[in-house]
Amino acid sequence: MNAGARRLRVVYGDITRLEVDAIVNAANSTLLGGGGVDGTIHRAAGPELLAECRTLGGCSPGQSKLTRGYRLPARWVIHTVGPVWRGGGEREDEVLASSYRTALALAADKRLATVAFPAISCGVYGFPIPRACRIAVREIEAFLASSPHPARVDLVAFDEAVRREYAALLPGSV
């Protein structure tokens, strides 16, 4: 296990309840809330999050933007827009990798110690879970190998399929 892997762990549960510096929101390009984890984060954070997101002008796929966490235990929310799965021929892997890198770069710029990620694009966006989890682990481990921040990254599995995939990629981390 390399140095980056020791800073990466798998957590099973609800990302909105984690006491970390920042949670990552698998957002849509409007940043104005939606279904899945996006809607859950917006509901848990309260209307102040939506009000701040309205000032950001949206976000392009593969990019990330930062807001306060408001009523969440996390002080910050990093909103990132993952790709919609269209069969793999439209740069989906590259855009997903960029979502992880840009979110981690924002966390590092803020010198955040702890960040929690959902399985970006694995819900309604339809990205195949095994493929998405491999990209997540690869990008996070590469980033952690070259940056002291964040000190720890949690991969949050909301369902058993994602938890199993992360456990296979990161033995001993669950």
C-alpha positions in Angstrom: 0.0 0.0 0.0 1.5 3.4 -1.0 1.5 6.5 1.2 -1.6 7.9 -0.6 -3.6 4.7 0.1 -3.2 5.1 3.9 -5.0 8.4 3.7 -7.9 7.0 1.7 -10.7 5.1 3.4 -14.2 3.8 2.6 -17.1 4.8 4.6 -20.6 3.3 4.3 -23.5 5.7 5.0 -25.0 9.1 4.5 -22.5 11.8 3.3 -24.6 14.6 4.8 -24.0 13.3 8.3 -20.2 13.1 8.2 -18.1 15.4 10.3 -15.4 16.3 7.8 -14.1 19.7 6.6 -15.9 19.3 3.2 -18.2 17.0 1.4 -18.3 16.7 -2.3 -21.6 17.1 -4.1 -22.2 15.2 -7.3 -24.0 18.2 -8.8 -25.6 19.0 -12.1 -24.3 21.9 -14.1 -26.8 24.4 -12.7 -25.6 23.8 -9.1 -29.2 24.4 -8.1 -30.0 21.0 -6.6 -31.5 17.9 -8.2 -32.0 14.3 -7.4 -29.8 11.8 -5.6 -26.9 13.0 -3.5 -27.3 16.5 -4.9 -30.9 16.9 -3.6 -30.0 15.2 -0.3 -27.1 17.7 0.2 -29.2 20.7 -0.7 -32.0 19.6 1.7 -29.6 19.0 4.5 -27.7 22.2 4.1 -30.8 24.4 3.9 -31.9 27.2 1.6 -28.8 29.2 2.2 -26.9 26.7 0.1 -29.2 27.2 -2.9 -28.9 31.0 -2.4 -25.1 30.9 -2.6 -25.2 28.4 -5.6 -27.4 30.9 -7.5 -24.5 33.4 -7.4 -22.0 30.9 -9.0 -23.2 30.8 -12.6 -23.3 27.0 -12.8 -20.4 24.7 -13.4 -19.1 22.8 -16.4 -18.6 19.0 -16.4 -15.3 18.0 -14.9 -15.0 21.3 -12.9 -15.7 22.1 -9.3 -16.8 25.1 -7.2 -16.8 25.7 -3.4 -19.6 26.9 -1.1 -20.2 27.0 2.6 -21.9 24.0 4.2 -24.5 25.9 6.1 -26.6 23.4 8.2 -24.3 20.4 7.3 -21.7 19.1 9.8 -19.2 19.8 7.0 -18.1 23.5 6.8 -17.7 23.4 3.1 -19.4 21.8 0.0 -17.3 21.2 -3.1 -19.7 20.9 -6.0 -18.4 18.9 -9.0 -20.2 18.0 -12.2 -19.5 14.5 -13.4 -20.2 13.2 -16.8 -23.4 11.6 -18.0 -22.6 8.0 -19.2 -23.1 7.8 -23.0 -21.3 4.5 -23.6 -17.7 5.6 -23.0 -16.9 7.2 -26.3 -17.5 10.8 -25.3 -14.5 11.4 -22.9 -16.6 10.3 -19.9 -13.5 8.8 -18.2 -11.5 12.0 -18.7 -14.3 14.2 -17.4 -14.9 12.0 -14.3 -11.1 12.0 -13.6 -11.2 15.8 -13.9 -14.1 16.1 -11.4 -12.0 14.3 -8.8 -8.8 16.3 -9.5 -10.5 19.7 -9.5 -12.4 18.9 -6.3 -9.2 17.8 -4.6 -7.4 20.9 -5.9 -10.0 23.1 -4.2 -9.6 21.2 -1.0 -5.8 21.5 -1.1 -6.1 25.3 -1.9 -8.2 25.7 1.3 -5.9 23.4 3.2 -8.8 21.2 4.2 -7.8 18.1 6.3 -10.8 15.9 5.6 -12.9 15.5 2.5 -15.7 13.0 1.7 -16.6 12.0 -1.9 -19.8 10.2 -3.1 -19.5 7.9 -6.1 -19.7 10.7 -8.7 -21.8 10.0 -11.8 -22.9 6.5 -10.5 -26.5 7.4 -9.8 -28.9 8.9 -12.4 -25.9 9.8 -14.6 -25.4 6.0 -15.2 -21.6 5.7 -15.1 -20.8 2.0 -14.6 -19.9 1.6 -10.9 -16.7 -0.6 -11.3 -15.3 1.8 -13.9 -16.1 4.9 -11.9 -14.7 3.5 -8.7 -11.4 2.6 -10.4 -11.1 6.1 -11.7 -11.9 7.6 -8.3 -9.3 5.5 -6.5 -6.7 6.2 -9.2 -7.2 9.9 -9.2 -7.4 10.3 -5.4 -4.3 8.2 -4.8 -2.3 10.1 -7.4 -3.3 13.5 -5.9 -2.6 12.4 -2.3 0.9 11.1 -3.4 1.8 14.7 -4.4 -0.1 16.9 -1.9 -0.2 17.0 1.9 -3.8 18.3 1.7 -6.3 16.8 2.3 -4.8 14.6 5.1 -7.7 12.1 4.6 -10.2 11.4 1.9 -13.3 9.3 2.6 -15.0 7.5 -0.3 -18.6 7.3 0.8 -20.7 4.3 -0.3 -24.4 4.9 0.0 -25.2 1.5 -1.3 -23.8 -2.0 -1.1 -22.7 -2.2 -4.8 -20.4 0.8 -4.4 -19.1 -0.4 -1.0 -18.2 -3.8 -2.5 -16.4 -2.2 -5.4 -14.4 0.2 -3.2 -13.6 -2.7 -0.8 -12.2 -4.8 -3.7 -10.0 -1.9 -4.8 -8.9 -0.9 -1.3 -8.6 -4.1 0.8 -8.7 -3.5 4.5 -10.1 0.0 4.1 -13.7 -0.8 4.9 
